[in-house]
């Protein structure tokens, strides 16, 4: 993403271009959110009777749910995956803003977004207050978009620390001591703890 030979302004313009989702297909985000980068999940789509559009058919939803349940039975025995999934469920129903640093896991487990949503959805019945499934799905789509943007940034320089949350992405370069926060909450550049912080506008959903 950021090349040291470029001026900061040129790096900034390039970052904005990389964050442009306007040319994505309408259902790209939904596909990624349901683990569609996994070949196993793709096979479920192909086997379903109804075509996959912006919303999966009822038959496909059932197949995805059963697949996610089987994966959870397997993944929960891996301490790293269990911790990441448990942390995700806690963050979904918590009040504080959470930063995810699980991009490497997503690279190794392309069906992880589906497992995350299934587990959070299944956990709704354990809450003391009612949880709207529509709100949970919207939250999941926002997290998936942020994760995809973060993954894009990390691919340009794996040495940089990249985290994400709901509608925001953070990129940190420890060597040059700068941090770019892409969010819908603008702030003026400032310096803290030896790092220079910059704001970049998060892509609009419209």
N, CA, C and O of each residue as an XYZ file, in Angstrom:
824
protein
N       0.824     -1.192      0.000
C       0.000      0.000      0.000
C       0.863      1.248      0.000
O       0.872      1.981     -0.989
N       1.590      1.514      1.081
C       2.350      2.734      1.224
C       3.801      2.498      0.808
O       4.487      1.672      1.410
N       4.267      3.200     -0.197
C       5.640      3.079     -0.658
C       6.415      4.269     -0.140
O       6.002      5.412     -0.334
N       7.555      4.010      0.528
C       8.317      5.086      1.143
C       8.855      6.074      0.120
O       9.177      7.208      0.476
N       8.962      5.665     -1.162
C       9.483      6.557     -2.187
C       8.425      7.540     -2.673
O       8.754      8.518     -3.346
N       7.168      7.296     -2.345
C       6.091      8.193     -2.741
C       5.909      9.288     -1.706
O       6.209      9.099     -0.527
N       5.411     10.444     -2.159
C       5.081     11.492     -1.211
C       3.891     11.054     -0.371
O       3.140     10.163     -0.768
N       3.721     11.673      0.778
C       2.599     11.285      1.634
C       1.277     11.512      0.918
O       0.345     10.721      1.068
N       1.187     12.606      0.125
C      -0.047     12.898     -0.600
C      -0.355     11.796     -1.615
O      -1.510     11.406     -1.781
N       0.689     11.293     -2.295
C       0.489     10.226     -3.275
C       0.056      8.940     -2.591
O      -0.799      8.213     -3.097
N       0.654      8.663     -1.431
C       0.262      7.486     -0.660
C      -1.196      7.605     -0.225
O      -1.951      6.634     -0.250
N      -1.565      8.799      0.169
C      -2.931      9.065      0.632
C      -3.942      8.807     -0.483
O      -4.965      8.157     -0.268
N      -3.641      9.329     -1.692
C      -4.532      9.133     -2.836
C      -4.659      7.656     -3.186
O      -5.738      7.189     -3.549
N      -3.557      6.925     -3.077
C      -3.585      5.502     -3.391
C      -4.450      4.750     -2.386
O      -5.182      3.830     -2.749
N      -4.359      5.149     -1.123
C      -5.169      4.514     -0.086
C      -6.653      4.723     -0.369
O      -7.449      3.792     -0.244
N      -7.020      5.931     -0.746
C      -8.422      6.211     -1.077
C      -8.901      5.332     -2.231
O     -10.021      4.821     -2.213
N      -8.041      5.166     -3.232
C      -8.415      4.352     -4.389
C      -8.618      2.895     -3.994
O      -9.529      2.235     -4.494
N      -7.778      2.397     -3.105
C      -7.879      1.005     -2.684
C      -9.133      0.749     -1.860
O      -9.628     -0.376     -1.805
N      -9.641      1.791     -1.224
C     -10.818      1.635     -0.377
C     -12.129      1.813     -1.145
O     -13.205      1.800     -0.549
N     -12.040      1.977     -2.453
C     -13.235      2.190     -3.265
C     -13.895      0.855     -3.603
O     -13.316      0.030     -4.309
N     -15.111      0.649     -3.093
C     -15.835     -0.601     -3.322
C     -16.917     -0.443     -4.389
O     -17.748     -1.335     -4.558
N     -16.918      0.665     -5.101
C     -18.016      0.948     -6.019
C     -18.129     -0.072     -7.145
O     -19.221     -0.303     -7.665
N     -17.020     -0.677     -7.521
C     -17.041     -1.563     -8.683
C     -17.247     -3.023     -8.308
O     -17.168     -3.898     -9.169
N     -17.507     -3.294     -7.043
C     -17.772     -4.672     -6.620
C     -19.181     -5.079     -7.060
O     -20.062     -4.230     -7.194
N     -19.388     -6.369     -7.282
C     -20.725     -6.857     -7.613
C     -21.649     -6.668     -6.411
O     -21.189     -6.612     -5.271
N     -22.937     -6.572     -6.668
C     -23.896     -6.302     -5.606
C     -23.846     -7.339     -4.488
O     -24.037     -7.003     -3.320
N     -23.591     -8.588     -4.839
C     -23.627     -9.630     -3.817
C     -22.242    -10.077     -3.349
O     -22.126    -11.077     -2.642
N     -21.186     -9.345     -3.736
C     -19.829     -9.734     -3.343
C     -19.684     -9.785     -1.832
O     -19.149    -10.751     -1.288
N     -20.160     -8.750     -1.153
C     -20.018     -8.683      0.297
C     -20.776     -9.817      0.970
O     -20.279    -10.425      1.918
N     -21.979    -10.102      0.483
C     -22.773    -11.192      1.049
C     -22.074    -12.531      0.865
O     -22.078    -13.367      1.769
N     -21.480    -12.735     -0.294
C     -20.777    -13.989     -0.569
C     -19.621    -14.188      0.406
O     -19.460    -15.269      0.973
N     -18.814    -13.140      0.599
C     -17.682    -13.240      1.525
C     -18.181    -13.438      2.948
O     -17.609    -14.219      3.709
N     -19.261    -12.723      3.312
C     -19.804    -12.805      4.671
C     -20.303    -14.200      5.005
O     -20.314    -14.595      6.170
N     -20.718    -14.951      3.983
C     -21.213    -16.311      4.193
C     -20.159    -17.365      3.877
O     -20.485    -18.522      3.614
N     -18.891    -16.956      3.904
C     -17.818    -17.921      3.716
C     -17.620    -18.365      2.293
O     -17.047    -19.427      2.052
N     -18.084    -17.572      1.334
C     -18.059    -17.976     -0.064
C     -16.689    -18.087     -0.695
O     -16.574    -18.563     -1.825
N     -15.634    -17.656      0.008
C     -14.285    -17.844     -0.514
C     -13.784    -19.260     -0.267
O     -12.737    -19.656     -0.778
N     -14.538    -20.018      0.518
C     -14.201    -21.415      0.789
C     -14.764    -22.312     -0.312
O     -15.926    -22.173     -0.693
N     -13.956    -23.217     -0.818
C     -14.424    -24.127     -1.865
C     -15.521    -25.058     -1.349
O     -16.424    -25.431     -2.098
N     -15.442    -25.429     -0.081
C     -16.485    -26.286      0.499
C     -17.830    -25.567      0.518
O     -18.864    -26.165      0.222
N     -17.808    -24.283      0.866
C     -19.047    -23.504      0.887
C     -19.559    -23.294     -0.533
O     -20.765    -23.346     -0.772
N     -18.661    -23.061     -1.465
C     -19.064    -22.890     -2.864
C     -19.798    -24.121     -3.383
O     -20.759    -24.003     -4.144
N     -19.347    -25.293     -2.973
C     -20.007    -26.524     -3.406
C     -21.443    -26.589     -2.896
O     -22.330    -27.108     -3.574
N     -21.664    -26.058     -1.693
C     -23.027    -26.027     -1.153
C     -23.923    -25.147     -2.015
O     -25.086    -25.482     -2.244
N     -23.391    -24.023     -2.496
C     -24.175    -23.144     -3.368
C     -24.546    -23.860     -4.655
O     -25.688    -23.804     -5.110
N     -23.561    -24.534     -5.231
C     -23.806    -25.196     -6.516
C     -24.824    -26.326     -6.381
O     -25.564    -26.625     -7.318
N     -24.850    -26.948     -5.205
C     -25.767    -28.064     -4.987
C     -27.179    -27.608     -4.635
O     -28.121    -28.396     -4.715
N     -27.335    -26.339     -4.245
C     -28.655    -25.847     -3.854
C     -29.540    -25.699     -5.083
O     -29.054    -25.430     -6.182
N     -30.826    -25.874     -4.891
C     -31.766    -25.847     -6.013
C     -32.041    -24.431     -6.506
O     -32.256    -24.217     -7.699
N     -32.033    -23.467     -5.592
C     -32.327    -22.087     -5.967
C     -31.027    -21.332     -6.246
O     -30.020    -21.592     -5.588
N     -31.028    -20.400     -7.211
C     -29.818    -19.638     -7.508
C     -29.477    -18.698     -6.356
O     -30.362    -18.216     -5.649
N     -28.198    -18.448     -6.180
C     -27.758    -17.539     -5.118
C     -27.803    -16.110     -5.625
O     -27.194    -15.788     -6.645
N     -28.520    -15.258     -4.916
C     -28.619    -13.854     -5.297
C     -28.173    -13.014     -4.110
O     -27.277    -13.421     -3.371
N     -28.786    -11.846     -3.915
C     -28.426    -10.998     -2.782
C     -28.732    -11.685     -1.460
O     -28.043    -11.454     -0.467
N     -29.754    -12.521     -1.438
C     -30.101    -13.281     -0.236
C     -30.138    -14.765     -0.585
O     -30.741    -15.141     -1.590
N     -29.505    -15.618      0.226
C     -29.535    -17.060     -0.061
C     -30.933    -17.627      0.139
O     -31.704    -17.126      0.957
N     -31.250    -18.665     -0.607
C     -32.552    -19.316     -0.469
C     -32.653    -20.000      0.886
O     -31.647    -20.182      1.572
N     -33.875    -20.381      1.271
C     -34.082    -21.063      2.553
C     -33.311    -22.383      2.598
O     -32.745    -22.747      3.628
N     -33.299    -23.092      1.470
C     -32.571    -24.358      1.395
C     -31.078    -24.140      1.604
O     -30.428    -24.888      2.334
N     -30.545    -23.117      0.962
C     -29.123    -22.828      1.100
C     -28.800    -22.376      2.521
O     -27.756    -22.737      3.063
N     -29.687    -21.591      3.126
C     -29.475    -21.168      4.513
C     -29.375    -22.371      5.441
O     -28.525    -22.404      6.331
N     -30.238    -23.354      5.235
C     -30.187    -24.569      6.059
C     -28.870    -25.310      5.855
O     -28.258    -25.772      6.818
N     -28.440    -25.421      4.612
C     -27.187    -26.115      4.310
C     -25.993    -25.395      4.928
O     -25.090    -26.028      5.477
N     -25.997    -24.071      4.835
C     -24.909    -23.288      5.415
C     -24.891    -23.410      6.932
O     -23.824    -23.479      7.543
N     -26.070    -23.435      7.536
C     -26.166    -23.564      8.989
C     -25.604    -24.904      9.466
O     -24.862    -24.955     10.446
N     -25.957    -25.981      8.775
C     -25.440    -27.302      9.134
C     -23.929    -27.373      8.932
O     -23.215    -27.974      9.735
N     -23.454    -26.762      7.864
C     -22.013    -26.739      7.599
C     -21.284    -25.982      8.709
O     -20.258    -26.440      9.213
N     -21.826    -24.813      9.087
C     -21.203    -24.006     10.136
C     -21.175    -24.753     11.463
O     -20.195    -24.678     12.205
N     -22.248    -25.471     11.758
C     -22.308    -26.236     13.002
C     -21.228    -27.320     13.028
O     -20.579    -27.528     14.053
N     -21.040    -28.003     11.909
C     -20.006    -29.037     11.836
C     -18.611    -28.429     11.994
O     -17.751    -28.996     12.668
N     -18.397    -27.282     11.373
C     -17.098    -26.613     11.492
C     -16.828    -26.186     12.926
O     -15.708    -26.312     13.421
N     -17.866    -25.677     13.591
C     -17.705    -25.258     14.979
C     -17.321    -26.436     15.861
O     -16.479    -26.292     16.747
N     -17.914    -27.582     15.638
C     -17.568    -28.774     16.410
C     -16.089    -29.123     16.238
O     -15.459    -29.658     17.150
N     -15.555    -28.823     15.084
C     -14.142    -29.095     14.814
C     -13.246    -27.960     15.315
O     -12.228    -28.208     15.962
N     -13.626    -26.722     15.017
C     -12.780    -25.571     15.331
C     -12.659    -25.305     16.827
O     -11.647    -24.761     17.269
N     -13.645    -25.666     17.600
C     -13.618    -25.338     19.023
C     -12.528    -26.096     19.778
O     -12.201    -25.752     20.913
N     -11.965    -27.131     19.145
C     -10.877    -27.880     19.773
C      -9.512    -27.263     19.470
O      -8.494    -27.694     20.011
N      -9.499    -26.257     18.605
C      -8.277    -25.504     18.321
C      -8.294    -24.257     19.197
O      -9.188    -23.421     19.063
N      -7.320    -24.122     20.090
C      -7.355    -23.041     21.082
C      -7.344    -21.656     20.437
O      -8.018    -20.743     20.912
N      -6.578    -21.499     19.355
C      -6.511    -20.194     18.692
C      -7.848    -19.825     18.059
O      -8.328    -18.702     18.212
N      -8.440    -20.770     17.353
C      -9.738    -20.526     16.729
C     -10.827    -20.333     17.774
O     -11.682    -19.460     17.630
N     -10.799    -21.139     18.817
C     -11.808    -21.021     19.868
C     -11.746    -19.641     20.507
O     -12.777    -19.009     20.735
N     -10.538    -19.177     20.795
C     -10.382    -17.857     21.408
C     -10.903    -16.764     20.478
O     -11.600    -15.850     20.919
N     -10.562    -16.858     19.185
C     -10.991    -15.840     18.222
C     -12.508    -15.810     18.080
O     -13.106    -14.736     18.025
N     -13.129    -16.978     18.020
C     -14.586    -17.049     17.865
C     -15.303    -16.600     19.130
O     -16.325    -15.918     19.063
N     -14.768    -16.984     20.275
C     -15.366    -16.564     21.540
C     -15.248    -15.053     21.713
O     -16.170    -14.397     22.197
N     -14.105    -14.514     21.311
C     -13.886    -13.067     21.367
C     -14.868    -12.339     20.455
O     -15.371    -11.268     20.795
N     -15.133    -12.931     19.297
C     -16.071    -12.319     18.348
C     -17.483    -12.252     18.923
O     -18.142    -11.217     18.825
N     -17.948    -13.334     19.514
C     -19.297    -13.351     20.090
C     -19.404    -12.323     21.209
O     -20.404    -11.612     21.312
N     -18.376    -12.245     22.043
C     -18.367    -11.257     23.126
C     -18.440     -9.843     22.568
O     -19.170     -9.000     23.089
N     -17.672     -9.583     21.495
C     -17.654     -8.253     20.888
C     -18.991     -7.906     20.247
O     -19.417     -6.752     20.287
N     -19.655     -8.895     19.658
C     -20.941     -8.657     18.988
C     -21.993     -8.113     19.942
O     -22.815     -7.277     19.566
N     -21.961     -8.591     21.169
C     -22.997     -8.209     22.127
C     -22.486     -7.244     23.190
O     -23.196     -6.932     24.146
N     -21.252     -6.772     23.020
C     -20.694     -5.819     23.968
C     -20.978     -4.387     23.563
O     -21.462     -4.127     22.461
N     -20.679     -3.468     24.450
C     -20.940     -2.047     24.205
C     -19.690     -1.298     23.745
O     -19.791     -0.186     23.228
N     -18.519     -1.896     23.928
C     -17.280     -1.215     23.586
C     -16.840     -1.548     22.165
O     -17.104     -2.635     21.650
N     -16.170     -0.594     21.554
C     -15.640     -0.796     20.206
C     -14.491     -1.800     20.268
O     -13.593     -1.683     21.102
N     -14.531     -2.782     19.380
C     -13.545     -3.865     19.404
C     -12.691     -3.832     18.145
O     -13.191     -3.565     17.052
N     -11.394     -4.106     18.308
C     -10.482     -4.168     17.173
C     -10.042     -5.615     16.963
O      -9.501     -6.245     17.872
N     -10.277     -6.131     15.770
C      -9.916     -7.508     15.427
C      -8.522     -7.551     14.799
O      -8.179     -6.727     13.951
N      -7.734     -8.525     15.234
C      -6.429     -8.773     14.629
C      -6.364    -10.245     14.210
O      -5.448    -10.968     14.600
N      -7.332    -10.675     13.421
C      -7.449    -12.085     13.053
C      -7.355    -12.319     11.543
O      -7.904    -13.292     11.025
N      -6.656    -11.425     10.844
C      -6.580    -11.547      9.386
C      -5.881    -12.831      8.950
O      -6.259    -13.440      7.948
N      -4.867    -13.238      9.699
C      -4.154    -14.467      9.343
C      -5.078    -15.677      9.436
O      -5.012    -16.588      8.611
N      -5.939    -15.674     10.448
C      -6.905    -16.767     10.577
C      -7.871    -16.782      9.394
O      -8.212    -17.846      8.879
N      -8.307    -15.601      8.969
C      -9.222    -15.526      7.827
C      -8.554    -16.020      6.541
O      -9.211    -16.592      5.672
N      -7.252    -15.795      6.430
C      -6.545    -16.285      5.252
C      -6.485    -17.810      5.239
O      -6.595    -18.432      4.182
N      -6.312    -18.402      6.406
C      -6.207    -19.856      6.498
C      -7.575    -20.542      6.496
O      -7.703    -21.685      6.058
N      -8.593    -19.834      6.988
C      -9.937    -20.416      7.090
C     -10.933    -19.486      6.391
O     -11.568    -18.666      7.055
N     -11.084    -19.593      5.071
C     -11.971    -18.690      4.332
C     -13.444    -18.818      4.704
O     -14.247    -17.950      4.361
N     -13.806    -19.897      5.406
C     -15.196    -20.036      5.852
C     -15.418    -19.411      7.226
O     -16.514    -19.507      7.778
N     -14.392    -18.774      7.780
C     -14.500    -18.205      9.125
C     -15.609    -17.159      9.263
O     -16.272    -17.137     10.299
N     -15.849    -16.283      8.262
C     -16.961    -15.336      8.399
C     -18.302    -16.033      8.626
O     -19.116    -15.578      9.431
N     -18.526    -17.133      7.917
C     -19.772    -17.886      8.095
C     -19.868    -18.448      9.507
O     -20.927    -18.376     10.131
N     -18.783    -19.003     10.013
C     -18.782    -19.581     11.361
C     -19.022    -18.488     12.397
O     -19.737    -18.699     13.377
N     -18.427    -17.329     12.176
C     -18.622    -16.209     13.103
C     -20.097    -15.825     13.185
O     -20.651    -15.665     14.273
N     -20.723    -15.679     12.013
C     -22.125    -15.256     12.025
C     -23.020    -16.329     12.623
O     -23.917    -16.022     13.408
N     -22.785    -17.576     12.261
C     -23.610    -18.663     12.792
C     -23.501    -18.726     14.311
O     -24.509    -18.880     15.002
N     -22.283    -18.607     14.833
C     -22.084    -18.713     16.279
C     -22.723    -17.536     17.012
O     -23.343    -17.716     18.060
N     -22.571    -16.332     16.459
C     -23.198    -15.161     17.076
C     -24.713    -15.282     17.033
O     -25.395    -14.953     18.003
N     -25.241    -15.755     15.904
C     -26.685    -15.931     15.761
C     -27.209    -16.982     16.730
O     -28.266    -16.809     17.336
N     -26.459    -18.077     16.873
C     -26.871    -19.140     17.792
C     -26.796    -18.696     19.244
O     -27.481    -19.247     20.106
N     -25.958    -17.694     19.511
C     -25.788    -17.208     20.881
C     -26.877    -16.230     21.297
O     -26.953    -15.841     22.462
N     -27.721    -15.829     20.346
C     -28.778    -14.857     20.663
C     -29.702    -15.363     21.766
O     -30.166    -14.589     22.603
N     -29.963    -16.669     21.760
C     -30.905    -17.224     22.734
C     -30.353    -17.182     24.154
O     -31.099    -17.352     25.118
N     -29.050    -16.956     24.281
C     -28.421    -16.928     25.609
C     -28.389    -15.521     26.192
O     -27.883    -15.331     27.297
N     -28.912    -14.541     25.482
C     -28.855    -13.147     25.933
C     -30.037    -12.815     26.833
O     -31.122    -13.380     26.697
N     -29.804    -11.889     27.752
C     -30.862    -11.472     28.672
C     -31.847    -10.529     27.999
O     -32.955    -10.326     28.496
N     -31.449     -9.955     26.873
C     -32.317     -9.023     26.153
C     -32.487     -9.527     24.722
O     -31.600    -10.207     24.204
N     -33.602     -9.210     24.074
C     -33.835     -9.702     22.707
C     -32.838     -9.114     21.711
O     -32.466     -7.944     21.810
N     -32.418     -9.921     20.769
C     -31.472     -9.496     19.739
C     -32.142     -9.620     18.378
O     -32.662    -10.679     18.027
N     -32.126     -8.545     17.623
C     -32.720     -8.541     16.292
C     -31.751     -9.191     15.309
O     -30.626     -8.721     15.139
N     -32.189    -10.275     14.658
C     -31.317    -10.980     13.724
C     -30.926    -10.100     12.536
O     -29.826    -10.222     11.997
N     -31.837     -9.212     12.136
C     -31.524     -8.300     11.039
C     -30.386     -7.360     11.399
O     -29.503     -7.098     10.583
N     -30.413     -6.851     12.633
C     -29.333     -5.975     13.099
C     -28.017     -6.736     13.188
O     -26.956     -6.202     12.866
N     -28.097     -7.988     13.629
C     -26.899     -8.818     13.741
C     -26.290     -9.079     12.360
O     -25.069     -9.069     12.204
N     -27.142     -9.311     11.366
C     -26.673     -9.542     10.000
C     -26.028     -8.285      9.424
O     -24.994     -8.364      8.761
N     -26.640     -7.118      9.679
C     -26.072     -5.858      9.201
C     -24.707     -5.615      9.839
O     -23.766     -5.182      9.174
N     -24.614     -5.896     11.123
C     -23.335     -5.762     11.818
C     -22.288     -6.689     11.195
O     -21.130     -6.308     11.019
N     -22.711     -7.898     10.869
C     -21.796     -8.868     10.270
C     -21.321     -8.409      8.892
O     -20.149     -8.572      8.553
N     -22.223     -7.837      8.103
C     -21.837     -7.317      6.791
C     -20.823     -6.183      6.932
O     -19.864     -6.102      6.164
N     -21.036     -5.319      7.906
C     -20.101     -4.211      8.125
C     -18.729     -4.723      8.550
O     -17.700     -4.223      8.095
N     -18.725     -5.721      9.423
C     -17.456     -6.310      9.850
C     -16.758     -7.011      8.688
O     -15.535     -6.950      8.562
N     -17.535     -7.670      7.847
C     -16.957     -8.366      6.700
C     -16.337     -7.383      5.722
O     -15.265     -7.636      5.173
N     -17.015     -6.257      5.503
C     -16.448     -5.241      4.619
C     -15.141     -4.711      5.193
O     -14.150     -4.582      4.474
N     -15.139     -4.402      6.492
C     -13.926     -3.893      7.133
C     -12.804     -4.928      7.075
O     -11.648     -4.583      6.830
N     -13.147     -6.192      7.299
C     -12.151     -7.258      7.228
C     -11.556     -7.355      5.827
O     -10.348     -7.540      5.674
N     -12.399     -7.230      4.806
C     -11.929     -7.304      3.423
C     -10.998     -6.137      3.099
O      -9.971     -6.314      2.444
N     -11.366     -4.949      3.563
C     -10.513     -3.781      3.357
C      -9.183     -3.951      4.077
O      -8.127     -3.625      3.534
N      -9.240     -4.464      5.304
C      -8.021     -4.683      6.084
C      -7.126     -5.725      5.414
O      -5.904     -5.579      5.381
N      -7.744     -6.770      4.886
C      -6.990     -7.812      4.194
C      -6.284     -7.237      2.965
O      -5.142     -7.589      2.667
N      -6.978     -6.355      2.266
C      -6.393     -5.697      1.093
C      -5.153     -4.908      1.492
O      -4.119     -4.981      0.829
N      -5.267     -4.156      2.582
C      -4.142     -3.340      3.036
C      -2.966     -4.208      3.480
O      -1.811     -3.900      3.184
N      -3.264     -5.278      4.180
C      -2.204     -6.158      4.691
C      -1.451     -6.841      3.552
O      -0.263     -7.137      3.683
N      -2.124     -7.088      2.455
C      -1.479     -7.779      1.335
C      -0.364     -6.948      0.714
O       0.536     -7.498      0.079
N      -0.411     -5.623      0.889
C       0.606     -4.764      0.301
C       1.866     -4.704      1.147
O       2.951     -4.425      0.636
N       1.725     -4.964      2.437
C       2.897     -5.014      3.309
C       2.549     -5.832      4.544
O       2.002     -5.296      5.508
N       2.861     -7.132      4.523
C       2.512     -8.015      5.646
C       3.178     -7.632      6.959
O       2.761     -8.086      8.024
N       4.223     -6.789      6.888
C       4.926     -6.404      8.112
C       4.146     -5.366      8.916
O       4.393     -5.186     10.108
N       3.219     -4.697      8.274
C       2.450     -3.670      8.976
C       1.315     -4.300      9.766
O       0.724     -5.296      9.351
N       1.029     -3.705     10.896
C      -0.045     -4.199     11.756
C      -1.366     -3.613     11.270
O      -1.530     -2.395     11.210
N      -2.294     -4.483     10.927
C      -3.590     -4.034     10.410
C      -4.701     -4.661     11.241
O      -4.784     -5.882     11.378
N      -5.544     -3.808     11.787
C      -6.699     -4.269     12.545
C      -7.965     -3.665     11.968
O      -7.903     -2.764     11.132
N      -9.106     -4.155     12.407
C     -10.367     -3.637     11.877
C     -11.475     -3.807     12.911
O     -11.369     -4.594     13.851
N     -12.525     -3.048     12.703
C     -13.718     -3.153     13.531
C     -14.916     -2.798     12.666
O     -14.795     -2.700     11.445
N     -16.052     -2.608     13.282
C     -17.256     -2.285     12.520
C     -17.142     -0.888     11.923
O     -17.197      0.107     12.646
N     -16.985     -0.814     10.617
C     -16.872      0.424      9.849
C     -15.597      1.205     10.150
O     -15.605      2.435     10.131
N     -14.505      0.501     10.429
C     -13.218      1.187     10.547
C     -12.068      0.198     10.377
O     -12.194     -0.992     10.666
N     -10.938      0.731      9.897
C      -9.722     -0.051      9.689
C      -8.541      0.764     10.209
O      -8.487      1.978     10.016
N      -7.599      0.095     10.865
C      -6.405      0.755     11.378
C      -5.165      0.119     10.756
O      -5.027     -1.104     10.736
N      -4.266      0.961     10.250
C      -3.020      0.491      9.653
C      -1.866      1.146     10.402
O      -1.783      2.373     10.466
N      -0.979      0.334     10.967
C       0.126      0.852     11.768
C       1.465      0.399     11.190
O       1.666     -0.779     10.898
N       2.370      1.356     11.032
C       3.740      1.057     10.622
C       4.647      1.392     11.801
O       4.881      2.562     12.102
N       5.152      0.364     12.458
C       5.964      0.565     13.659
C       7.288      1.230     13.318
O       7.791      2.051     14.085
N       7.852      0.878     12.168
C       9.168      1.413     11.793
C       9.127      2.917     11.573
O       9.982      3.643     12.082
N       8.138      3.391     10.816
C       8.024      4.829     10.548
C       7.174      5.546     11.588
O       7.084      6.774     11.595
N       6.554      4.768     12.463
C       5.748      5.302     13.575
C       4.586      6.174     13.095
O       4.380      7.284     13.586
N       3.833      5.651     12.127
C       2.598      6.331     11.749
C       1.437      5.355     11.785
O       1.597      4.149     11.594
N       0.263      5.917     12.037
C      -0.967      5.133     12.105
C      -2.030      5.838     11.274
O      -2.278      7.030     11.456
N      -2.657      5.103     10.365
C      -3.785      5.632      9.595
C      -5.045      4.935     10.080
O      -5.113      3.706     10.101
N      -6.033      5.711     10.467
C      -7.318      5.176     10.898
C      -8.363      5.558      9.858
O      -8.664      6.737      9.674
N      -8.906      4.568      9.187
C      -9.965      4.794      8.202
C     -11.298      4.588      8.905
O     -11.629      3.465      9.287
N     -12.060      5.649      9.079
C     -13.320      5.544      9.809
C     -14.281      6.620      9.336
O     -13.919      7.495      8.549
N     -15.523      6.542      9.832
C     -16.519      7.561      9.510
C     -16.569      8.639     10.582
O     -17.497      9.447     10.617
N     -15.563      8.649     11.461
C     -15.470      9.658     12.516
C     -14.158     10.423     12.340
O     -13.132     10.029     12.894
N     -14.185     11.512     11.572
C     -12.948     12.232     11.252
C     -12.297     12.893     12.463
O     -12.965     13.252     13.433
N     -10.982     13.043     12.382
C     -10.236     13.760     13.411
C      -9.037     14.423     12.756
O      -8.601     14.003     11.684
N      -8.505     15.446     13.388
C      -7.330     16.135     12.883
C      -6.085     15.318     13.200
O      -6.065     14.597     14.198
N      -5.045     15.416     12.374
C      -3.809     14.679     12.657
C      -3.268     15.050     14.034
O      -3.319     16.211     14.440
N      -2.758     14.065     14.737
C      -2.174     14.324     16.055
C      -1.069     13.316     16.326
O      -0.944     12.308     15.630
N      -0.274     13.601     17.343
C       0.823     12.717     17.711
C       0.626     12.263     19.145
O       0.315     13.069     20.022
N       0.807     10.963     19.382
C       0.654     10.400     20.723
C       1.500      9.143     20.830
O       1.573      8.344     19.896
N       2.137      8.979     21.982
C       2.953      7.788     22.257
C       4.024      7.570     21.190
O       4.413      6.439     20.902
N       4.491      8.677     20.609
C       5.542      8.591     19.600
C       5.043      8.289     18.200
O       5.845      8.205     17.270
N       3.736      8.123     18.024
C       3.160      7.801     16.714
C       2.396      8.998     16.155
O       1.754      9.744     16.894
N       2.476      9.166     14.846
C       1.697     10.178     14.147
C       0.409      9.530     13.643
O       0.453      8.530     12.927
N      -0.731     10.098     14.014
C      -2.035      9.541     13.639
C      -2.669     10.389     12.538
O      -2.685     11.618     12.602
N      -3.193      9.687     11.520
C      -3.868     10.340     10.405
C      -5.234      9.695     10.210
O      -5.437      8.519     10.512
N      -6.154     10.489      9.703
C      -7.499      9.969      9.423
C      -7.717      9.838      7.929
O      -7.285     10.686      7.147
N      -8.397      8.763      7.539
C      -8.799      8.547      6.147
C     -10.277      8.177      6.155
O     -10.707      7.352      6.960
N     -11.053      8.783      5.263
C     -12.496      8.539      5.254
C     -12.815      7.090      4.897
O     -12.252      6.531      3.956
N     -13.716      6.497      5.656
C     -14.163      5.132      5.383
C     -15.146      5.174      4.215
O     -15.940      6.110      4.124
N     -15.113      4.180      3.317
C     -16.012      4.209      2.151
C     -17.477      4.219      2.544
O     -17.896      3.491      3.444
N     -18.245      5.043      1.866
C     -19.670      5.145      2.149
C     -20.400      3.929      1.616
O     -20.045      3.414      0.555
N     -21.434      3.448      2.342
C     -22.210      2.307      1.852
C     -23.097      2.662      0.674
O     -23.647      1.771      0.026
N     -23.247      3.941      0.387
C     -24.148      4.362     -0.692
C     -23.359      4.669     -1.953
O     -23.942      5.039     -2.972
